[in-house]
Amino acid sequence: MSDDRPWYREPETFVAVAALIVSVSAVAVGIYEAALQRAHDRAEVWPHVELSTYITPKGAALFVENTGDHQIGGRHGRWQGTTELE
């Protein structure tokens, strides 16, 4: 460092301040992404779908049953529904 310039006019100071700004920005983006991921994980639905195939006199049948947990009106519940596709 030369004695004729103040510390804030040195190139090393500029590089250090730029690195500090980038680091603080990276931490802020990381915190924001973590908050988004938490919100996404809470809203995610995990269905449990069971598929079965049957041979009938009319032909083949596909039986789909959803036994996954999901929320109904803010309460946890279990829905069991069946649909037969022919």
PyMOL commands that set and color helices and strands:
alter all, ss='L'
color gray80, all
select helices_A, chain A and resi 7-9+11-43
alter helices_A, ss='H'
color red, helices_A
select strands_A, chain A and resi 49-56+59-66+69-72+75-78+81-85
alter strands_A, ss='S'
color yellow, strands_A
deselect
rebuild
show_as cartoon
